[in-house]
């Protein structure tokens, strides 16, 4: 089922917040507005991580460890699933060393406190 335009716009705002605040400025506190309080992430080659505080710790280490310069996110498809949305997308991570990493991802979105946020997030590098 297609996602209503207002929901798609809210999802874009959340994704832009991740790219502008978390990736560019390394402001992990902004993840409060990106992930639900009970979110789960499934990073490649690592155990599942549950809860926003643990996710913030993960992203703080990951952004520094990868020396991330920028991240771009592009929705390929978003489908409504009851009162949630499933997004399939592509991302590009650029490091300060000039390396570019292509990634594919799936995000299960939920509304929390009137904001569309990532509830389940899984990604894998293309190579």
ZADRENNU-891595 format. One record per residue: y, z, x of N, C-alpha, C in turn; residue in one letter; residue number from 1. Coordinates in steps of 0.02 Angstrom, whole numbers, always signed. Atoms other than C-alpha are relative to their C-alpha. Example, Ala and Ser with C-alpha at 12.3 -4.5 7.8 and 13.67 -1.06 7.14 Angstrom:
BEGIN
ATOM;-59;+0;+45;-225;+390;+615;+60;+0;+45;a;1
ATOM;-59;-3;-42;-53;+357;+684;+55;+37;-39;s;2
***
This chain:
BEGIN
ATOM;-58;+0;+42;+0;+0;+0;+62;+0;+45;x;1
ATOM;-61;+3;-42;+171;-45;+73;+39;+66;-2;x;2
ATOM;-41;-60;-5;+288;+92;+129;+69;-16;-29;x;3
ATOM;-67;+12;+27;+451;+107;+29;+52;-5;+57;x;4
ATOM;-52;+10;-50;+607;+53;+124;+31;+65;+25;x;5
ATOM;-31;-64;-19;+680;+230;+123;-46;+38;+48;x;6
ATOM;+48;-34;-44;+521;+299;+203;-2;-35;+68;x;7
ATOM;+1;+37;-62;+517;+160;+333;+63;+16;+42;x;8
ATOM;-62;-17;-35;+699;+199;+377;-4;+70;+29;x;9
ATOM;+7;-69;-25;+659;+385;+394;-48;+2;+59;x;10
ATOM;+47;+4;-56;+512;+343;+507;+35;-28;+62;x;11
ATOM;-38;+28;-56;+626;+235;+616;+45;+53;+32;x;12
ATOM;-44;-53;-26;+747;+381;+633;-39;+50;+43;x;13
ATOM;+42;-47;-39;+607;+497;+691;-22;-32;+65;x;14
ATOM;+21;+34;-61;+542;+368;+814;+58;-8;+49;x;15
ATOM;-59;+6;-43;+719;+339;+880;+18;+67;+31;x;16
ATOM;-12;-67;-27;+740;+527;+901;-47;+14;+59;x;17
ATOM;+48;-9;-54;+582;+530;+1007;+23;-40;+62;x;18
ATOM;-18;+42;-57;+640;+386;+1117;+66;+22;+32;x;19
ATOM;-67;-17;-26;+822;+444;+1135;+3;+71;+28;x;20
ATOM;-6;-70;-20;+803;+632;+1148;-57;+24;+45;x;21
ATOM;+57;-26;-37;+628;+668;+1210;-12;-41;+63;x;22
ATOM;+15;+42;-59;+595;+520;+1324;+60;-7;+46;x;23
ATOM;-58;+15;-43;+770;+479;+1386;+31;+63;+29;x;24
ATOM;-34;-61;-23;+843;+655;+1396;-49;+56;+18;x;25
ATOM;+52;-51;-12;+677;+750;+1414;+15;+65;-37;x;26
ATOM;-16;-57;+43;+734;+865;+1274;-60;+14;-45;x;27
ATOM;+60;-14;+40;+567;+933;+1214;+14;+42;-62;x;28
ATOM;-17;-38;+60;+655;+1047;+1090;+11;-47;-60;x;29
ATOM;-8;+49;+54;+692;+889;+989;-66;-16;-35;x;30
ATOM;+65;+11;+31;+505;+880;+955;-9;+40;-64;x;31
ATOM;+1;-37;+63;+536;+1008;+817;+15;-47;-58;x;32
ATOM;-17;+48;+52;+607;+860;+719;-45;-62;+2;x;33
ATOM;+45;+57;-6;+470;+738;+773;-69;+18;-28;x;34
ATOM;+68;-21;+19;+306;+834;+746;+2;+54;-54;x;35
ATOM;+7;-55;+48;+252;+942;+599;-21;+63;+38;x;36
ATOM;+16;-63;-34;+224;+1125;+640;-74;+6;+16;x;37
ATOM;+73;-4;-11;+35;+1102;+628;-28;-66;+27;x;38
ATOM;+20;+66;-25;+28;+932;+714;-56;+5;+52;x;39
ATOM;+52;+7;-50;-115;+874;+825;+13;-64;+38;x;40
ATOM;-3;+61;-40;-106;+752;+970;-66;-10;+35;x;41
ATOM;+62;+17;-33;-252;+662;+1050;+18;-46;+59;x;42
ATOM;-20;+41;-58;-192;+605;+1222;-61;-31;+34;x;43
ATOM;+56;+32;-33;-300;+484;+1321;-26;+43;+59;x;44
ATOM;+31;-35;-56;-423;+568;+1439;+13;+75;+2;x;45
ATOM;-16;-71;+1;-374;+743;+1384;-24;+31;-66;x;46
ATOM;+20;-32;+62;-426;+872;+1254;+54;-5;-54;x;47
ATOM;-45;-2;+56;-349;+878;+1082;+47;+59;+8;x;48
ATOM;-50;-53;-5;-189;+981;+1074;+27;+12;-70;x;49
ATOM;-21;-16;+68;-142;+1073;+914;+60;+47;+2;x;50
ATOM;-58;-42;+8;+22;+1151;+861;+60;-25;+40;x;51
ATOM;-60;+28;-29;+200;+1102;+899;+20;+31;+66;x;52
ATOM;-19;-31;-64;+230;+1228;+1038;-43;-26;+57;x;53
ATOM;+45;+27;-52;+77;+1167;+1134;+17;-74;+13;x;54
ATOM;-19;+71;-7;+131;+986;+1102;+64;-5;+42;x;55
ATOM;-62;+0;-40;+305;+1025;+1172;-16;+12;+74;x;56
ATOM;+19;-13;-69;+225;+1096;+1329;-33;-61;+31;x;57
ATOM;+32;+61;-25;+116;+941;+1347;+52;-53;+17;x;58
ATOM;-49;+53;-12;+262;+820;+1329;+48;+17;+56;x;59
ATOM;-42;-19;-56;+370;+919;+1449;-32;-16;+66;x;60
ATOM;+37;+15;-61;+237;+904;+1582;-12;-75;+8;x;61
ATOM;+15;+72;-4;+194;+723;+1539;+61;-41;+20;x;62
ATOM;-61;+38;-16;+374;+660;+1545;+18;+9;+74;x;63
ATOM;-15;-14;-70;+400;+743;+1714;-53;-31;+45;x;64
ATOM;+54;+25;-42;+230;+697;+1784;-2;-75;+6;x;65
ATOM;-1;+73;-2;+245;+514;+1738;+68;-26;+24;x;66
ATOM;-68;+19;-19;+430;+514;+1787;+26;-55;-47;x;67
ATOM;-19;+47;+51;+471;+426;+1623;+75;-13;+0;x;68
ATOM;-70;+20;+5;+633;+329;+1617;+17;-15;-73;x;69
ATOM;-11;+18;+71;+620;+253;+1442;-67;-9;-35;x;70
ATOM;+56;+15;+44;+500;+235;+1298;+27;-40;-58;x;71
ATOM;-18;+37;+60;+510;+104;+1162;-61;+0;-46;x;72
ATOM;+53;+0;+50;+409;+111;+1001;+13;-57;-49;x;73
ATOM;-6;+55;+48;+375;-36;+885;-57;+5;-51;x;74
ATOM;+49;-3;+53;+287;-21;+718;-30;-70;-10;x;75
ATOM;+35;+62;+16;+157;-157;+692;-15;-1;-75;x;76
ATOM;+16;-5;+71;+102;-96;+521;+6;+73;-21;x;77
ATOM;-2;-67;+29;+134;+55;+410;-25;-5;-72;x;78
ATOM;+30;+1;+66;+30;+91;+256;+4;+69;-32;x;79
ATOM;-2;-63;+37;+59;+225;+125;-72;+20;-16;x;80
ATOM;+66;-29;+15;-91;+339;+99;+12;+63;-40;x;81
ATOM;-19;-57;+43;-53;+452;-48;+70;+22;+17;x;82
ATOM;-66;-24;-18;+93;+562;+5;+11;+0;+75;x;83
ATOM;-6;+6;-72;+70;+517;+189;+5;-74;+18;x;84
ATOM;-4;+69;-25;+89;+360;+296;-41;-4;+64;x;85
ATOM;+35;+14;-63;-21;+286;+432;+36;-58;+33;x;86
ATOM;-36;+51;-38;+74;+188;+564;-43;-22;+59;x;87
ATOM;+31;+28;-59;-4;+73;+693;+57;-34;+39;x;88
ATOM;-55;+28;-37;+112;+25;+834;-15;-13;+73;x;89
ATOM;+2;+13;-72;+146;-27;+1012;+57;+38;+32;x;90
ATOM;-52;-34;-38;+243;+68;+1142;+2;-29;+70;x;91
ATOM;-8;+19;-70;+310;+28;+1313;+34;+58;+36;x;92
ATOM;-27;-55;-40;+338;+164;+1441;+21;-29;+67;x;93
ATOM;-25;+23;-65;+447;+126;+1592;+15;+62;+41;x;94
ATOM;-11;-58;-44;+447;+247;+1739;+61;-14;+45;x;95
ATOM;-56;+8;-48;+589;+278;+1862;-21;-39;+62;x;96
ATOM;+25;+40;-56;+478;+193;+1992;-5;-75;-18;x;97
ATOM;+1;+70;+21;+489;+32;+1890;-66;-23;-29;x;98
ATOM;+65;+19;+30;+310;+35;+1823;+8;-2;-76;x;99
ATOM;+0;+6;+72;+286;-24;+1644;-71;+8;-25;x;100
ATOM;+67;-13;+29;+139;+41;+1541;+3;-18;-74;x;101
ATOM;+7;+17;+71;+92;-41;+1376;-49;+46;-33;x;102
ATOM;+41;-49;+37;+18;+75;+1245;-7;-23;-72;x;103
ATOM;+9;+8;+72;-54;+60;+1071;-8;+70;-30;x;104
ATOM;+3;-67;+30;-42;+206;+950;-12;-3;-75;x;105
ATOM;+6;-12;+72;-84;+272;+777;+32;+68;-13;x;106
ATOM;-31;-63;+21;+24;+404;+694;-13;+10;-74;x;107
ATOM;+6;-20;+70;-19;+493;+532;+62;+42;-15;x;108
ATOM;-64;-31;+17;+147;+542;+455;-6;+44;-62;x;109
ATOM;-7;-43;+58;+185;+685;+336;+73;+21;-6;x;110
ATOM;-67;-26;+10;+344;+748;+259;-2;+76;+7;x;111
ATOM;-5;-72;-8;+395;+923;+314;+74;+17;-4;x;112
ATOM;-70;-20;+10;+557;+1005;+256;+45;-60;-13;x;113
ATOM;-39;+59;+18;+614;+837;+187;+7;-53;+54;x;114
ATOM;-5;+48;-56;+591;+746;+354;-70;-29;+12;x;115
ATOM;+63;+32;-18;+455;+619;+393;-14;+12;+74;x;116
ATOM;+17;-20;-68;+365;+683;+548;-71;-22;+17;x;117
ATOM;+67;+16;-25;+213;+643;+655;-45;+61;-11;x;118
ATOM;+47;-55;+12;+65;+748;+599;-62;-7;+45;x;119
ATOM;+55;+14;-46;-75;+666;+699;+21;-60;+41;x;120
ATOM;-25;+51;-46;-36;+561;+852;-53;-14;+52;x;121
ATOM;+49;+21;-51;-160;+463;+959;+25;-64;+32;x;122
ATOM;-22;+60;-35;-122;+333;+1091;-46;-13;+59;x;123
ATOM;+40;+22;-57;-208;+235;+1228;+36;-55;+37;x;124
ATOM;-31;+55;-38;-145;+126;+1369;-39;-65;-11;x;125
ATOM;+33;+65;+10;-182;-59;+1353;-47;-17;+58;x;126
ATOM;+43;+16;-57;-260;-65;+1527;-24;+64;+33;x;127
***
